[in-house]
Amino acid sequence: MGDKITPEQKSELESRVADVRAALATDDVARIKESREALMQAFHKVTESIYRQSGAGAGSGADYSTGPEHPDQETPPRDDTIEGEFQEM
């Protein structure tokens, strides 16, 4: 992932990770939660930009649909099914 983010994004993430580590060294629960939330937001921003750069979602060619193309048509049975028996040991 390091080659897909800008130096500014990497610096932002490293800074947020350092904040979380510093917060964990304390017993301040509110500070830990705030620093964790800030890290998560920064990470989401970076991953969103990587997703946009990859062109995903805009005709990536992947078809993740479930089911047949025409739901009213049944798919023909597959002939390569191998039946067998098993024993539990």
Residue frames as a rotation matrix with the C-alpha (Angstrom) as fourth column:
MET 1
0.575 0.818 0.000 0.00
0.818 -0.575 0.000 0.00
0.000 0.000 -1.000 0.00
GLY 2
0.186 -0.584 -0.790 2.99
0.445 -0.667 0.598 2.29
-0.876 -0.462 0.136 0.53
ASP 3
-0.812 -0.537 0.231 3.48
0.420 -0.262 0.869 2.79
-0.406 0.802 0.439 -3.19
LYS 4
-0.309 0.792 0.527 -0.15
0.823 -0.054 0.565 3.83
0.476 0.608 -0.635 -3.72
ILE 5
0.708 0.547 -0.447 -0.31
0.701 -0.623 0.348 6.70
-0.088 -0.560 -0.824 -1.25
THR 6
0.540 -0.482 0.690 1.27
0.068 -0.792 -0.606 10.12
0.839 0.374 -0.395 -1.32
PRO 7
-0.514 -0.793 -0.328 4.02
0.481 0.051 -0.875 11.11
0.710 -0.608 0.355 1.11
GLU 8
-0.630 0.355 0.691 1.53
-0.619 -0.767 -0.170 13.47
0.469 -0.535 0.702 2.77
GLN 9
0.487 0.857 -0.167 -0.96
-0.617 0.473 0.629 10.65
0.618 -0.203 0.760 3.31
LYS 10
0.259 -0.481 -0.837 1.74
0.459 0.824 -0.332 8.39
0.850 -0.298 0.435 4.68
SER 11
-0.779 -0.574 0.252 2.91
0.114 -0.524 -0.844 11.11
0.617 -0.629 0.474 7.05
GLU 12
-0.198 0.815 0.545 -0.67
-0.839 -0.429 0.336 11.71
0.507 -0.390 0.768 8.21
LEU 13
0.670 0.471 -0.573 -1.17
-0.198 0.858 0.473 8.02
0.715 -0.203 0.669 8.96
GLU 14
-0.131 -0.813 -0.567 2.17
0.580 0.401 -0.709 7.72
0.804 -0.422 0.419 10.75
SER 15
-0.763 -0.095 0.639 1.29
-0.327 -0.797 -0.508 10.76
0.558 -0.597 0.577 12.85
ARG 16
0.224 0.941 0.254 -2.10
-0.832 0.049 0.553 9.29
0.508 -0.335 0.793 13.77
VAL 17
0.534 -0.114 -0.838 -0.51
0.246 0.969 0.025 5.94
0.809 -0.219 0.545 14.68
ALA 18
-0.590 -0.804 -0.071 1.99
0.374 -0.195 -0.906 7.75
0.715 -0.561 0.416 16.91
ASP 19
-0.458 0.515 0.724 -0.91
-0.736 -0.677 0.016 9.59
0.499 -0.526 0.689 18.58
VAL 20
0.627 0.715 -0.309 -2.67
-0.450 0.656 0.605 6.30
0.636 -0.240 0.733 19.26
ARG 21
0.164 -0.647 -0.745 0.49
0.546 0.688 -0.478 4.76
0.822 -0.328 0.466 20.71
ALA 22
-0.798 -0.441 0.411 1.03
-0.028 -0.654 -0.756 7.79
0.603 -0.615 0.509 22.93
ALA 23
-0.060 0.872 0.486 -2.59
-0.862 -0.290 0.415 7.64
0.503 -0.395 0.769 24.07
LEU 24
0.615 0.278 -0.738 -2.28
-0.037 0.945 0.324 3.94
0.788 -0.172 0.591 24.88
ALA 25
-0.395 -0.850 -0.347 0.62
0.443 0.155 -0.883 4.74
0.805 -0.503 0.315 27.18
THR 26
-0.791 0.218 0.572 -1.78
-0.548 -0.668 -0.503 6.75
0.272 -0.712 0.647 29.33
ASP 27
-0.805 0.591 -0.051 -4.87
0.538 0.692 -0.481 5.69
-0.249 -0.415 -0.875 31.22
ASP 28
-0.542 0.593 -0.595 -7.00
-0.420 -0.805 -0.420 8.37
-0.728 0.022 0.685 29.57
VAL 29
-0.349 0.488 0.800 -9.80
0.612 0.765 -0.201 6.42
-0.710 0.419 -0.566 27.89
ALA 30
0.692 0.648 -0.318 -11.25
0.224 -0.611 -0.759 9.51
-0.686 0.455 -0.568 26.19
ARG 31
0.170 -0.724 -0.669 -7.87
-0.771 -0.520 0.367 10.34
-0.614 0.453 -0.647 24.65
ILE 32
-0.712 -0.408 0.571 -7.44
-0.061 0.846 0.530 6.76
-0.699 0.343 -0.627 23.43
LYS 33
0.072 0.841 0.536 -10.89
0.708 0.335 -0.622 6.79
-0.703 0.424 -0.571 21.81
GLU 34
0.735 0.202 -0.647 -10.32
-0.166 -0.872 -0.461 10.19
-0.657 0.446 -0.607 20.18
SER 35
-0.186 -0.894 -0.407 -6.93
-0.777 -0.120 0.618 9.22
-0.602 0.431 -0.672 18.76
ARG 36
-0.638 0.044 0.769 -8.29
0.284 0.941 0.182 5.90
-0.716 0.335 -0.613 17.54
GLU 37
0.450 0.882 0.143 -11.20
0.556 -0.151 -0.817 7.65
-0.699 0.447 -0.558 15.81
ALA 38
0.532 -0.335 -0.778 -8.83
-0.573 -0.819 -0.039 10.16
-0.624 0.466 -0.627 14.19
LEU 39
-0.614 -0.772 0.161 -6.67
-0.454 0.513 0.728 7.28
-0.645 0.374 -0.666 12.90
MET 40
-0.312 0.579 0.753 -9.71
0.606 0.732 -0.312 5.48
-0.732 0.359 -0.579 11.51
GLN 41
0.722 0.597 -0.350 -10.90
0.158 -0.634 -0.757 8.61
-0.674 0.491 -0.552 9.70
ALA 42
0.126 -0.772 -0.623 -7.44
-0.801 -0.450 0.395 9.22
-0.585 0.449 -0.675 8.22
PHE 43
-0.722 -0.384 0.575 -7.22
-0.081 0.873 0.481 5.57
-0.687 0.301 -0.661 7.13
HIS 44
0.136 0.865 0.482 -10.66
0.635 0.298 -0.713 5.72
-0.761 0.403 -0.509 5.50
LYS 45
0.681 0.058 -0.730 -9.66
-0.361 -0.841 -0.403 8.84
-0.637 0.538 -0.552 3.56
VAL 46
-0.337 -0.906 -0.255 -6.50
-0.768 0.108 0.632 7.15
-0.545 0.409 -0.732 2.28
THR 47
-0.666 0.106 0.738 -8.24
0.278 0.954 0.113 3.92
-0.692 0.281 -0.665 1.33
GLU 48
0.486 0.873 -0.037 -10.96
0.359 -0.238 -0.902 5.89
-0.797 0.425 -0.429 -0.44
SER 49
0.439 -0.388 -0.810 -8.36
-0.732 -0.677 -0.073 7.69
-0.520 0.626 -0.581 -2.56
ILE 50
-0.704 -0.668 0.240 -6.66
-0.442 0.677 0.588 4.36
-0.556 0.308 -0.772 -3.38
TYR 51
-0.218 0.731 0.646 -10.03
0.525 0.646 -0.554 2.94
-0.822 0.218 -0.525 -4.38
ARG 52
0.727 0.489 -0.482 -10.66
-0.069 -0.646 -0.760 5.90
-0.683 0.586 -0.436 -6.68
GLN 53
-0.035 -0.844 -0.535 -7.17
-0.853 -0.254 0.456 5.63
-0.521 0.473 -0.711 -8.20
SER 54
-0.728 -0.277 0.626 -7.69
-0.060 0.937 0.345 1.98
-0.682 0.214 -0.699 -9.02
GLY 55
-0.711 0.521 -0.472 -10.81
-0.660 -0.264 0.703 2.82
0.242 0.812 0.532 -10.98
ALA 56
-0.909 0.390 -0.149 -12.82
0.416 0.869 -0.267 0.32
0.025 -0.305 -0.952 -8.98
GLY 57
-0.268 0.911 -0.312 -16.53
0.442 -0.171 -0.880 0.64
-0.856 -0.374 -0.357 -9.27
ALA 58
0.239 0.313 -0.919 -16.30
-0.595 -0.701 -0.394 2.39
-0.768 0.641 0.019 -12.64
GLY 59
0.837 0.168 -0.520 -16.41
-0.535 0.449 -0.716 -0.50
0.113 0.878 0.466 -15.04
SER 60
-0.011 -0.908 0.419 -13.70
-0.894 0.197 0.403 -2.58
-0.449 -0.370 -0.813 -13.44
GLY 61
-0.266 -0.054 -0.962 -14.94
-0.757 0.630 0.174 -5.59
0.597 0.775 -0.208 -15.35
ALA 62
-0.995 -0.075 -0.058 -15.69
-0.020 0.765 -0.644 -7.61
0.093 -0.640 -0.763 -12.24
ASP 63
-0.153 0.988 -0.037 -19.18
-0.512 -0.048 0.858 -9.00
0.845 0.150 0.513 -11.96
TYR 64
-0.967 -0.226 0.116 -20.13
-0.198 0.382 -0.903 -9.72
0.160 -0.896 -0.414 -8.39
SER 65
-0.121 0.992 0.044 -23.79
-0.934 -0.129 0.332 -10.41
0.335 -0.001 0.942 -9.04
THR 66
-0.775 -0.030 0.631 -25.38
-0.352 0.850 -0.392 -13.35
-0.524 -0.526 -0.670 -7.37
GLY 67
0.100 0.864 0.494 -27.53
0.073 0.488 -0.870 -15.69
-0.992 0.123 -0.015 -9.34
PRO 68
-0.221 -0.138 0.966 -28.23
0.895 0.364 0.256 -16.19
-0.387 0.921 0.043 -12.99
GLU 69
-0.980 -0.189 -0.061 -28.38
0.140 -0.875 0.463 -13.36
-0.141 0.445 0.884 -15.49
HIS 70
-0.409 0.911 -0.055 -32.02
-0.570 -0.209 0.795 -14.19
0.712 0.356 0.605 -16.20
PRO 71
-0.755 0.018 0.656 -33.65
-0.619 0.309 -0.722 -15.24
-0.216 -0.951 -0.222 -12.93
ASP 72
0.297 0.949 0.108 -36.64
-0.827 0.312 -0.467 -16.81
-0.477 0.049 0.878 -14.67
GLN 73
0.538 -0.194 -0.820 -34.39
-0.541 0.666 -0.513 -19.32
0.646 0.720 0.253 -16.45
GLU 74
0.885 -0.256 0.388 -32.98
-0.189 0.563 0.805 -22.30
-0.424 -0.786 0.450 -14.64
THR 75
0.008 -0.940 -0.342 -29.32
-0.988 -0.060 0.140 -23.09
-0.152 0.337 -0.929 -15.00
PRO 76
0.571 0.187 -0.799 -28.67
-0.469 0.874 -0.131 -26.48
0.674 0.449 0.587 -16.58
PRO 77
0.920 -0.247 0.304 -27.31
-0.157 0.479 0.864 -29.17
-0.359 -0.842 0.402 -14.29
ARG 78
0.164 -0.946 -0.278 -23.57
-0.985 -0.170 -0.004 -29.67
-0.043 0.275 -0.960 -14.33
ASP 79
0.862 0.161 -0.480 -22.33
-0.291 0.934 -0.209 -33.01
0.414 0.320 0.852 -15.62
ASP 80
-0.032 -0.984 -0.178 -18.96
-0.209 0.180 -0.961 -32.89
0.977 0.006 -0.211 -13.87
THR 81
0.310 0.219 0.925 -20.36
-0.936 -0.102 0.338 -33.76
0.169 -0.970 0.173 -10.45
ILE 82
-0.403 -0.487 -0.774 -18.57
-0.223 0.873 -0.434 -36.64
0.888 -0.002 -0.461 -8.76
GLU 83
0.604 0.643 0.472 -20.50
-0.660 0.070 0.748 -38.48
0.448 -0.763 0.467 -6.14
GLY 84
-0.367 -0.767 -0.526 -18.75
-0.175 0.612 -0.771 -40.37
0.914 -0.191 -0.359 -3.43
GLU 85
0.755 0.528 -0.389 -19.06
0.242 0.327 0.914 -41.87
0.610 -0.784 0.118 0.00
PHE 86
-0.224 -0.830 0.511 -17.23
-0.445 -0.380 -0.811 -40.95
0.867 -0.409 -0.284 3.13
GLN 87
0.383 0.252 -0.888 -16.75
0.632 0.629 0.452 -42.40
0.673 -0.735 0.082 6.57
GLU 88
0.576 -0.195 0.794 -16.36
-0.588 -0.774 0.237 -40.45
0.568 -0.603 -0.560 9.75
MET 89
0.105 -0.633 -0.767 -13.44
0.409 0.731 -0.547 -41.64
0.906 -0.256 0.336 11.80
